[in-house]
Amino acid sequence: MSNLTKSVLRFGSSLIAANSSNALKNVFGKRDFTRTLWHMCKNPEASGSSGATGTVLSVHKPSLSCSCGCGGAKHMHTKGERELVEFLTEEILAERKSQKVKTIPTTLDGFTVKLDGADVELTKKSDNESIVINFNVNHTVDTEDEPELDPNAEKAEIGEMRSKPRFEVDIVKGSTTLSFTCSFLEGTPQEGEYNDIFGIDEMCIYQGEWNDKVYAVAGDVLDGYLYDLLMNLLEEKGVSNEFVEKLSDLATAFEHTSYISLLESLSKFTSGK
């Protein structure tokens, strides 16, 4: 059974709750804000300011000057399709301009990076063990800080968008796997607490392939000293706070690249290219 299937079966309900929370937090995200600005800046004459109320589904005759670039010879575009392609053209340019990392690295601190759709796998092998880290970038983006909305400001201040996925760390020796499910911690550490940016959500150990009969224990019910020792073990294997910060950088760059690719695919689909 794949690591992704294992993660879904073990943490389906918690992912749903997390996604709902992220959805609320992203209400004022940059993408929504950009889209709102685009609609606010539209030319009212395009929709017929003389009193006619054109509908989104009304069909327009093709034109050689069609802004989607189809040449107007092959397709009859609805108003909604034309406006969508116009918006996507501007949005893609804006996202490319804000893109910090153009090329996804193939290695990260000794780990080999493998990309498959929205899945990312990091692998590092030694003589007697393998360390495999898996995560998925879907629904993992949130702003670093909640924006402060000032109705008098000309431009809203939007925090940097970061991908902070839940990830699995498998330490494999022979046919035995020690598996950790980890996630990024929220909030500021209290006095006396460790300044960790991630924590252990769950731990299990199994032979061969994982299945839903494998016993697992939640990180928050582990003995405190045992929990600290396990965090030290992860650090010795290369999964430290510094590494996890770089993992977030990698996830952020890959998620942004995937988002731009999605916009480009949507634009091609809508314009019929």
C-alpha angles and dihedrals in degrees: 000000000000123000090243092055090046091052092048094050094046099043109022096122095046091049090054091053092046092049091051090052092048091049090058093046092052094057089103096036122139095255095055090044092051091050091050091052091050092056092045091053096049117123107253089210089068090068095045112267091193090087102275112125107212116201127226090245096053111120121233125204113253117256133197086232094055106150093224091070098239092123091235093258102104109031141050106215126206119221089252092054093048093049091046093053091046091052093045091052091056094040094051091051091049093048092048090050092053094044109118099186117043098178125042111229119243094215136037121192093325095321120117112231119222122182123200116169105300092340124100125194125190117193133186122175133194133174097280106019147029127216115206124184120191132185141153123224098209113121092357101115123104135151116265092231132019109255118248106227114219112183090202095052119103092215129027117238107237122191121232112278112237134184112224106173128183106250139194125223116200119189106196124196113173107310095338123094127194104200131195127186110205137180139185116270120236128219133016120305115254122237110288094020125116115260094236120152093202137034142196113264097177142356133198140158126211146163122246116337122005119247134174091262091069112110115238132182126212117241095231093061096049119110107270095236092047090051090053091049091052091050088051089051091053090050090052089053090054100264098120132146089264092051093048089051088055089047088057090050090052093047091048093051093045094046091050091049090049091050092053090048089052091052091049092050091049091050092051091047093050095045092045096237 
